[in-house]
Amino acid sequence: MGVNYTIGLLIITLAWLLQLFFSLKERKIRKRFLVLYSLGTTLLIIDSWSLGLIDAWVLNLVILAIVLLMLIIISIEKPKIISVERYKRMKQKRKKR
């Protein structure tokens, strides 16, 4: 492993950063994908650590942090959008209490 491996990891990191930016609005990534991806990245971290490849270990750790952040973001529930009429009815019910 050498320069190509490091460049590849940098490209993957860039791809995840872009996905993170776009998913803040859309939230279309499946949780299973993220769980499997984080598992694979964890194995890469272990492998890089055991081989003494510090640059690969650090880049994989950054990627894992991004994946886990994505998992947290898509796990947060979106606020429910309600109609104005329903909001007014809910407000009236609260006043009656």
C-alpha positions as CSV (number, residue, x, y, z in Angstrom):
1,M,0.0,0.0,0.0
2,G,1.3,3.4,-0.8
3,V,0.2,6.7,-2.4
4,N,-2.7,5.2,-4.3
5,Y,-4.2,3.7,-1.1
6,T,-3.9,7.1,0.6
7,I,-5.4,9.0,-2.4
8,G,-8.2,6.5,-2.5
9,L,-9.0,7.0,1.1
10,L,-8.9,10.8,0.6
11,I,-11.4,10.4,-2.2
12,I,-13.7,8.3,0.0
13,T,-13.5,10.9,2.7
14,L,-14.4,13.6,0.3
15,A,-17.4,11.6,-1.0
16,W,-18.6,11.0,2.6
17,L,-18.3,14.7,3.4
18,L,-20.4,15.6,0.3
19,Q,-23.0,13.0,1.3
20,L,-23.1,14.4,4.8
21,F,-23.7,17.9,3.4
22,F,-26.6,16.7,1.1
23,S,-28.2,14.3,3.6
24,L,-28.9,17.1,6.1
25,K,-31.9,17.9,3.9
26,E,-32.8,14.6,2.2
27,R,-31.9,11.8,4.6
28,K,-32.0,9.0,2.0
29,I,-29.1,6.7,3.1
30,R,-30.1,3.3,4.6
31,K,-29.0,2.5,8.1
32,R,-27.9,-1.0,7.1
33,F,-25.5,0.4,4.6
34,L,-24.0,2.7,7.2
35,V,-23.7,-0.1,9.8
36,L,-22.0,-2.4,7.3
37,Y,-19.7,0.4,6.1
38,S,-18.7,1.3,9.6
39,L,-17.9,-2.4,10.3
40,G,-15.8,-2.6,7.2
41,T,-14.0,0.6,8.1
42,T,-13.4,-0.7,11.6
43,L,-11.7,-3.7,10.1
44,L,-9.6,-1.5,7.9
45,I,-8.6,0.5,11.0
46,I,-7.5,-2.7,12.8
47,D,-5.6,-3.8,9.7
48,S,-3.8,-0.5,9.2
49,W,-2.9,-0.3,12.9
50,S,-1.5,-3.8,12.9
51,L,0.6,-3.0,9.8
52,G,1.8,0.3,11.3
53,L,0.2,2.4,8.5
54,I,-0.4,5.5,10.5
55,D,-1.7,7.6,7.6
56,A,-4.2,4.9,6.5
57,W,-5.3,4.4,10.2
58,V,-6.0,8.1,10.7
59,L,-7.9,8.4,7.4
60,N,-10.0,5.4,8.2
61,L,-10.7,6.7,11.6
62,V,-11.9,10.0,10.1
63,I,-14.1,8.1,7.7
64,L,-15.6,6.0,10.5
65,A,-16.4,9.2,12.4
66,I,-18.2,10.6,9.4
67,V,-20.2,7.3,8.9
68,L,-21.2,7.3,12.6
69,L,-22.3,11.0,12.3
70,M,-24.4,10.1,9.2
71,L,-26.0,7.3,11.2
72,I,-26.9,9.7,14.0
73,I,-28.3,12.3,11.5
74,I,-30.6,9.9,9.7
75,S,-31.7,8.4,13.0
76,I,-33.1,11.7,14.3
77,E,-36.8,11.9,13.5
78,K,-38.0,14.7,11.2
79,P,-40.5,17.1,12.8
80,K,-44.0,16.3,11.7
81,I,-45.6,18.9,9.5
82,I,-49.2,19.6,10.4
83,S,-51.9,21.8,8.8
84,V,-52.8,25.2,10.1
85,E,-56.3,24.0,10.9
86,R,-55.0,21.0,12.9
87,Y,-52.6,23.4,14.8
88,K,-55.6,25.6,15.7
89,R,-57.6,22.6,17.0
90,M,-54.7,21.5,19.1
91,K,-54.3,25.0,20.5
92,Q,-58.0,25.1,21.4
93,K,-57.8,21.7,23.1
94,R,-55.0,23.0,25.3
95,K,-56.9,26.1,26.3
96,K,-59.9,24.0,27.4
97,R,-57.7,22.0,29.8
